[in-house]
């Protein structure tokens, strides 16, 4: 059910498919109101049967109903009742409430976007979000809008997704904005795997020095001083900032270059070449304690 909602948050479900996939779960969903049956289809309405055929409900002279395949006249009609071809819809608000209960969440919750739902928080500035992402191409840019959609007090996001896992480069882009993606557990569709683990704190990177950046890191300020960066320079700063937030601030040029190689077609031989004629060099980007390493001046 959750993976279908990824494709379409307003998806409708046929009764036969819900019963076939999880009979006990369907009974529980009906009892709790998690799913709601829509009015029975009228004569002439269409539905998709278990074999994938699109059928139309018609009435016989004796008052019984049949479902026919209008695209295949040779396909035999199937006797049906209106209740058998009823569609169901998911109450997403109750779905979010179930997530809150299973994962013991508190704080604000509600819809941020048709595909983004605030579930609660683990701390005053770390929120949990349920996301129905169609694919990586459209999903990652949507996740990057979370800081603008959520309350201003929230600075970190743990995003729960039913199935989509962003590629490593896209995960790094999200993590630089303090957005971490987590999958659901296979044994419990409402339990989040690794909810409170393996997520670095970013307090060091934001409170002590007043570090601020735009979503794409093209504009960065430290201690009130602003730096305007090229796209390639912004990528370097993003990599170093992620290392700083992980409390491993010093990074070697080979690692930086390897990270850049996943995002750009070519790169110079030295880091200084990227920051040539930029006032960020020596002020925002400084050498580390070991030869060939670099860090942010935070």
C-alpha positions in Angstrom: 0.0 0.0 0.0 2.8 2.4 0.9 4.7 1.8 -2.3 1.5 2.5 -4.3 1.1 5.8 -2.5 4.7 6.7 -3.6 3.4 6.5 -7.2 0.2 8.4 -6.4 -0.6 9.8 -2.9 -4.3 9.8 -4.0 -4.2 6.2 -5.2 -7.3 4.1 -5.1 -7.2 0.4 -4.2 -9.5 -2.4 -5.3 -10.9 -4.5 -2.5 -9.6 -7.8 -4.0 -6.0 -6.6 -4.1 -6.1 -5.4 -0.5 -7.5 -8.8 0.6 -5.0 -10.7 -1.4 -2.0 -8.8 -0.2 -2.7 -8.8 3.5 -6.0 -10.1 4.7 -5.4 -9.5 8.4 -3.9 -6.0 7.7 -6.9 -5.1 5.6 -9.3 -6.1 8.4 -7.3 -4.0 10.8 -7.2 -1.1 8.4 -11.0 -1.2 8.0 -11.6 -1.5 11.7 -9.3 1.5 12.5 -10.5 3.7 9.6 -7.1 3.6 8.0 -8.8 2.8 4.7 -12.3 3.9 3.6 -14.5 2.4 0.9 -15.7 4.7 -1.7 -19.4 4.6 -2.9 -20.0 1.5 -5.0 -19.4 1.9 -8.7 -22.5 2.6 -10.9 -23.5 0.7 -14.0 -21.0 1.6 -16.7 -18.1 2.3 -14.3 -14.8 0.6 -14.9 -12.4 -1.2 -12.7 -9.2 -3.3 -13.0 -9.7 -7.0 -12.1 -7.0 -9.3 -10.6 -5.7 -10.3 -14.0 -5.1 -6.7 -14.9 -8.0 -6.4 -17.3 -10.0 -3.2 -17.5 -13.6 -4.2 -17.1 -17.0 -2.4 -17.2 -20.0 -3.2 -15.0 -23.2 -4.0 -16.9 -26.6 -5.2 -15.9 -28.3 -8.3 -17.2 -32.1 -8.4 -17.9 -32.6 -10.5 -14.8 -31.0 -7.8 -12.6 -27.7 -9.6 -12.0 -24.4 -7.8 -12.8 -21.5 -8.7 -15.0 -18.1 -7.2 -15.8 -17.1 -7.2 -19.4 -13.9 -6.4 -21.3 -15.0 -3.9 -23.9 -11.6 -4.1 -25.6 -11.9 -7.9 -26.0 -15.4 -9.0 -27.1 -14.3 -12.7 -26.9 -13.4 -12.4 -23.2 -16.2 -14.1 -21.1 -18.2 -11.8 -18.8 -17.6 -12.3 -15.1 -20.5 -12.3 -12.6 -19.9 -9.6 -9.9 -21.6 -7.7 -7.2 -21.1 -3.9 -6.6 -19.3 -4.6 -3.3 -16.8 -6.8 -5.1 -15.6 -4.0 -7.4 -15.6 -1.3 -4.8 -12.5 0.9 -4.4 -10.8 2.0 -1.2 -8.8 5.1 -0.3 -6.2 5.6 2.4 -6.7 8.1 5.2 -3.2 9.6 5.1 -3.8 11.5 8.3 -4.5 8.3 10.2 -1.5 6.7 8.5 0.7 9.4 9.9 -0.8 9.0 13.3 0.1 5.2 13.2 3.7 6.1 12.4 3.7 8.5 15.4 2.4 5.8 17.7 4.7 3.0 16.5 7.8 5.2 16.7 6.8 7.0 19.9 7.0 10.5 18.4 5.7 13.7 19.8 5.6 17.4 18.7 4.0 19.0 15.7 2.7 17.0 12.8 0.8 17.7 9.7 0.9 17.9 5.9 3.8 20.0 4.5 3.1 19.0 0.8 1.0 16.4 -0.9 4.0 14.1 -0.7 5.6 15.3 2.5 4.1 14.8 5.9 5.6 15.9 9.2 5.3 13.0 11.7 6.9 14.5 14.9 10.3 15.1 16.4 13.1 13.4 18.3 14.4 16.7 19.7 13.3 20.4 19.5 15.1 20.9 16.2 15.2 17.4 14.6 11.9 16.3 12.8 10.7 13.1 11.3 9.0 13.4 7.8 7.1 10.7 5.8 7.8 11.2 2.1 6.1 9.6 -0.9 8.7 10.2 -3.6 7.9 9.2 -7.2 11.6 8.9 -8.3 15.0 10.3 -7.5 14.9 13.0 -10.2 11.8 14.7 -8.8 12.1 13.4 -5.2 15.5 14.9 -4.2 14.6 18.5 -5.3 11.4 18.1 -3.3 13.2 17.0 -0.2 15.6 20.0 -0.5 12.6 22.3 0.0 12.0 20.9 3.5 13.8 23.7 5.3 11.5 26.2 3.7 8.3 24.2 4.2 8.9 23.1 7.9 8.7 25.4 11.0 11.7 27.6 11.3 12.7 25.9 14.6 13.5 22.6 12.7 17.0 22.4 11.4 17.5 18.6 10.8 15.2 16.1 9.0 15.0 12.4 9.1 12.9 11.4 6.1 11.1 8.1 6.0 10.5 6.6 2.6 8.7 3.3 1.8 11.1 2.1 -1.0 13.1 4.8 -2.8 16.8 5.1 -1.8 18.7 8.1 -3.3 22.0 7.4 -4.9 25.1 8.1 -2.9 25.8 11.5 -4.6 22.2 12.6 -4.0 22.4 11.4 -0.4 25.5 13.6 0.1 23.6 16.6 -1.3 20.8 16.0 1.1 23.0 15.4 4.1 24.8 18.7 3.5 21.4 20.3 4.2 20.9 18.1 7.3 18.4 15.8 5.6 18.9 12.0 6.2 16.8 9.4 4.4 15.8 6.2 6.2 13.9 3.1 4.9 11.1 1.3 6.6 11.7 -2.1 8.3 10.6 -5.1 6.3 9.1 -6.8 9.4 7.0 -3.8 10.3 5.8 -1.3 7.7 5.4 1.4 10.3 8.7 1.1 12.1 11.6 3.2 10.9 15.0 1.5 10.6 17.9 3.3 12.4 15.6 6.2 13.5 17.9 7.6 16.1 21.3 6.2 15.1 24.0 7.0 12.6 22.9 10.6 12.2 25.6 13.2 13.1 24.9 16.2 15.2 25.5 19.5 13.5 25.6 21.7 16.6 29.3 22.4 16.2 28.9 23.5 12.7 26.1 26.0 13.3 26.2 27.5 16.8 29.8 28.4 17.5 30.7 30.4 14.4 27.5 31.5 12.8 27.9 29.4 9.6 25.1 30.0 7.1 24.6 28.9 3.5 22.1 28.9 0.7 20.5 25.6 -0.4 23.1 25.2 -3.1 26.1 26.6 -1.1 26.7 29.3 -3.7 26.3 31.9 -1.0 28.0 31.3 2.4 28.7 33.5 5.4 30.9 32.9 8.4 30.9 35.2 11.4 29.1 37.9 9.3 31.5 37.7 6.4 29.8 36.6 3.1 31.4 34.6 0.3 30.0 34.2 -3.2 31.1 30.9 -4.8 31.1 29.3 -8.2 29.2 26.0 -8.6 32.4 24.0 -8.3 33.6 26.0 -5.3 30.2 25.5 -3.7 30.6 21.7 -4.1 33.9 21.7 -2.3 32.5 23.8 0.6 29.6 21.4 0.8 31.9 18.4 1.1 34.1 20.1 3.8 31.0 21.3 5.7 29.7 17.7 5.8 33.0 16.6 7.2 32.9 19.4 9.8 29.4 18.3 10.9 30.7 14.7 11.2 33.4 16.1 13.6 36.1 15.0 11.0 36.8 18.4 9.6 40.2 17.8 7.8 39.8 16.2 4.4 42.6 15.3 1.9 42.5 16.6 -1.7 42.3 13.0 -3.2 39.1 12.4 -1.3 37.7 15.8 -2.3 38.6 15.1 -5.9 37.0 11.7 -5.8 33.8 13.2 -4.5 33.8 15.9 -7.2 34.3 13.3 -9.9 30.8 12.0 -9.2 29.4 15.4 -9.9 31.5 17.1 -12.6 33.1 16.0 -15.8 36.6 17.2 -15.0 38.6 18.7 -12.2 42.0 20.5 -11.8 45.1 18.9 -10.3 45.1 21.1 -7.2 42.4 22.5 -4.9 44.0 26.0 -5.2 43.1 26.0 -8.9 39.4 25.8 -8.0 39.6 28.8 -5.7 41.9 30.9 -7.9 41.1 34.6 -7.5 38.5 33.8 -4.8 38.6 35.5 -1.4 37.3 32.3 0.1 40.8 30.7 -0.2 42.7 31.3 3.0 39.7 32.7 4.8 36.9 30.1 4.3 39.1 27.2 3.1 42.3 26.7 5.1 45.0 24.0 5.2 44.6 21.2 7.8 47.2 20.1 10.3 48.5 17.4 8.0 50.0 18.0 4.6 47.6 17.9 1.8 44.5 18.2 3.9 42.0 21.1 4.1 39.1 22.2 6.2 36.7 25.1 6.7 37.8 27.9 9.0 35.2 27.1 11.7 
